[in-house]
Amino acid sequence: MMAAALVLVLLGSWEAYVRLGGIDEIVLPAPSAIATALHDDRALLWSNFTVTAGEIAFGMLVALVLGLACAVAMHFSDALRRALYPLLVSSQTIPIVLVAPLLVAWWGFDLTPKLAIVALVCFFPIVVPTLDALDRVDPDLRKLMRTFGASRWQTFRIVEAPAALPGVLTGAKLSVAIAAIAATLAELAGSDSGLGNLMLKAIPNFETARAFAAVLVLSAFSMALFGLLALAERRLLPWAHQTRGTAQ
């Protein structure tokens, strides 16, 4: 309730600020203008949204598969961890705005470079929490499995993999927000469709309300994905929420 009230206050203040001449509407459109653009341009927004949503969904799927494989491989091999982990950290220091045009130049304007950019950005936030969760497994449980004669793989499948689920879901939730940013940057680097491309065309034509409407659609999609992941976490890991509630 408080959150809804705060949003209404912010929107009202924003509307008044623009209407009273605090800033030019070409720079910052009023919420009412953005709402009008959402309605009037709904077909255009939808057609471009489906493109960007596909890039985000498939890019995150690629990042999830590769990230889990990498985390598990490093968990099983200390030598591989020592070799790969510094490279993973250093990869996050490379500005994506430099990488995106290069991938577009190599692979063109189709889906491939967009998926690569989204996967590249989302990969690290998935690997690190998953690897940390695997490392935090109770050593006594591992000893118990060895006492029962379980193999290394059986210990991983029965004990370590379930314990890593909170880390996987945390990484996926972290990736949702930056996946939208990555997809937009990928489209800005070179595309003929998508919400990023729509923003790129709208701003020079002084259709700022349309650009803000595209941002709002993208934000709503990211929030919906985050909500679905949070729901999945509650369904798959009810004990984690019970533990948090007890701690509070």
C-alpha positions in Angstrom: 0.0 0.0 0.0 2.8 2.4 0.9 4.6 1.5 -2.3 1.5 2.4 -4.4 1.1 5.7 -2.5 4.7 6.5 -3.1 4.4 5.8 -6.9 1.3 8.0 -7.1 3.1 10.9 -5.3 6.1 10.5 -7.7 3.9 10.5 -10.8 1.9 13.5 -9.6 5.1 15.4 -8.9 6.5 14.5 -12.2 3.3 15.5 -14.1 3.2 18.9 -12.2 6.9 19.5 -12.8 6.5 19.1 -16.6 3.1 20.9 -16.9 4.3 23.9 -14.9 7.2 24.3 -17.3 10.0 22.9 -15.2 11.4 21.1 -18.2 10.7 20.8 -21.9 8.5 17.9 -22.8 10.9 17.0 -25.6 13.5 16.2 -22.9 11.2 14.7 -20.3 7.6 13.9 -21.3 4.8 14.0 -18.7 3.4 10.6 -17.4 0.1 11.5 -19.2 2.0 11.8 -22.5 3.7 8.5 -22.0 0.3 6.9 -21.2 -1.0 8.3 -24.5 1.9 6.9 -26.4 1.4 3.5 -24.8 -2.2 3.5 -26.1 -1.6 5.1 -29.5 1.5 3.2 -30.4 0.5 -0.1 -28.8 0.8 -2.1 -32.1 4.2 -0.7 -32.8 5.4 -1.3 -29.2 4.1 -4.8 -29.2 5.7 -5.8 -32.5 9.1 -4.5 -31.3 8.6 -5.9 -27.8 8.2 -9.5 -29.0 11.7 -9.1 -30.7 13.4 -7.8 -27.6 11.6 -10.3 -25.3 12.8 -13.1 -27.4 16.4 -11.8 -27.2 16.2 -11.5 -23.4 14.6 -14.9 -22.9 16.9 -16.9 -25.2 19.9 -15.0 -24.1 19.2 -15.7 -20.5 18.7 -19.4 -21.3 22.1 -19.6 -23.0 23.7 -17.8 -20.0 22.0 -20.1 -17.6 23.1 -23.3 -19.4 26.7 -22.1 -19.9 26.9 -20.5 -16.4 25.8 -23.7 -14.7 28.1 -25.8 -16.7 31.0 -23.5 -15.9 30.2 -23.3 -12.2 30.0 -27.1 -11.9 33.2 -27.6 -13.9 35.1 -25.1 -11.6 33.5 -26.8 -8.5 34.9 -30.1 -9.6 38.3 -28.9 -10.6 40.4 -26.5 -8.5 42.9 -26.1 -11.4 40.1 -25.1 -13.7 38.9 -22.6 -11.1 42.3 -21.0 -10.7 42.6 -20.7 -14.5 39.0 -19.5 -15.3 37.9 -17.4 -12.4 40.3 -14.5 -13.0 39.3 -14.4 -16.7 35.6 -14.3 -15.7 36.2 -11.4 -13.4 38.3 -9.5 -16.0 35.6 -10.1 -18.6 33.2 -7.9 -16.6 35.6 -4.9 -16.9 35.2 -4.8 -20.6 32.5 -2.2 -21.6 29.7 -3.9 -23.5 29.4 -0.8 -25.7 32.7 -1.8 -27.2 31.9 -5.5 -27.6 28.4 -5.0 -29.1 29.5 -3.3 -32.4 32.2 -5.9 -32.9 29.8 -8.8 -32.6 27.4 -7.1 -34.9 30.2 -6.7 -37.4 31.0 -10.4 -37.2 27.5 -11.9 -37.2 25.3 -9.2 -38.8 22.0 -7.8 -37.7 20.2 -11.1 -37.0 19.5 -12.7 -33.6 22.9 -14.2 -33.0 24.9 -11.1 -31.8 22.0 -10.1 -29.5 21.9 -13.5 -27.9 25.7 -13.4 -27.5 25.6 -10.0 -25.8 22.7 -10.9 -23.4 24.4 -14.2 -22.5 27.8 -12.5 -22.0 26.3 -9.9 -19.6 24.2 -12.4 -17.7 26.8 -15.2 -17.5 28.9 -13.8 -14.6 25.9 -13.1 -12.2 24.8 -16.7 -12.7 28.2 -18.3 -12.2 29.3 -16.6 -9.0 26.2 -17.2 -6.8 26.0 -20.8 -8.0 29.7 -21.4 -7.3 29.4 -19.8 -3.9 26.3 -21.9 -3.0 28.2 -25.1 -4.0 31.1 -24.1 -1.8 28.9 -23.4 1.2 27.5 -27.0 1.4 28.0 -28.4 4.9 31.2 -30.5 4.9 29.6 -32.9 7.3 27.1 -33.9 4.6 29.9 -34.6 2.2 31.6 -36.8 4.9 28.3 -38.6 5.5 27.9 -39.4 1.8 31.5 -40.7 1.7 30.7 -42.9 4.7 27.9 -44.4 2.8 30.2 -45.1 -0.1 28.7 -42.5 -2.4 30.8 -41.5 -5.5 31.8 -37.9 -6.1 29.0 -37.6 -8.7 26.4 -39.1 -6.4 27.4 -36.6 -3.7 27.0 -33.8 -6.1 23.6 -35.0 -7.4 22.1 -35.8 -4.0 23.6 -33.1 -1.7 25.4 -30.3 -3.6 23.1 -29.7 -6.6 20.0 -29.1 -4.4 22.0 -26.9 -2.1 23.1 -24.8 -5.1 19.5 -24.0 -6.2 19.2 -20.8 -4.1 22.4 -19.5 -5.8 21.1 -20.4 -9.3 17.8 -18.6 -8.7 19.6 -15.6 -7.1 21.8 -15.3 -10.1 18.9 -15.6 -12.5 17.1 -12.8 -10.7 20.2 -10.6 -10.8 20.4 -11.3 -14.5 16.9 -10.2 -15.3 17.5 -6.5 -14.9 20.8 -6.4 -16.7 19.5 -8.6 -19.5 17.1 -5.9 -20.5 19.9 -3.3 -20.6 22.1 -5.7 -22.6 19.4 -6.4 -25.2 18.8 -2.7 -25.6 22.5 -2.0 -26.1 22.7 -4.8 -28.6 19.9 -3.3 -30.6 21.4 0.2 -30.4 24.6 -1.3 -31.8 22.8 -2.6 -34.9 19.3 -3.8 -35.6 16.2 -3.2 -37.6 13.7 -4.0 -34.9 13.2 -4.3 -31.2 12.5 -1.7 -28.4 16.1 -0.5 -28.5 15.8 0.2 -32.2 12.5 1.9 -31.6 14.1 4.2 -29.0 17.0 5.0 -31.3 14.5 6.1 -34.0 12.1 7.9 -31.7 14.5 10.3 -29.9 15.9 12.1 -33.0 12.4 12.6 -34.3 11.4 14.3 -30.9 9.0 11.4 -30.1 10.4 11.2 -26.6 7.1 9.9 -25.2 7.3 6.9 -27.5 10.8 6.2 -26.3 9.7 6.4 -22.7 6.8 4.1 -23.4 9.2 1.6 -24.8 11.3 1.9 -21.7 8.2 1.3 -19.6 7.3 -1.8 -21.5 10.8 -3.2 -21.1 10.8 -2.4 -17.4 7.4 -4.1 -16.9 8.6 -7.2 -18.7 11.8 -7.3 -16.5 9.6 -7.0 -13.4 7.3 -9.7 -14.6 10.3 -12.1 -15.1 11.7 -11.2 -11.7 8.3 -11.9 -10.1 8.1 -15.3 -11.9 11.6 -16.2 -10.7 10.7 -15.2 -7.1 7.5 -17.3 -7.3 9.5 -20.2 -8.6 11.9 -19.8 -5.7 9.0 -19.9 -3.2 7.7 -23.1 -4.8 11.0 -24.9 -5.2 12.7 -23.7 -2.1 10.0 -23.2 0.6 12.5 -24.1 3.4 14.6 -21.1 2.4 11.8 -18.7 3.0 10.9 -20.4 6.3 14.5 -19.9 7.4 14.4 -16.2 6.5 11.1 -15.7 8.3 12.5 -17.4 11.4 15.6 -15.2 11.3 13.5 -12.1 11.1 
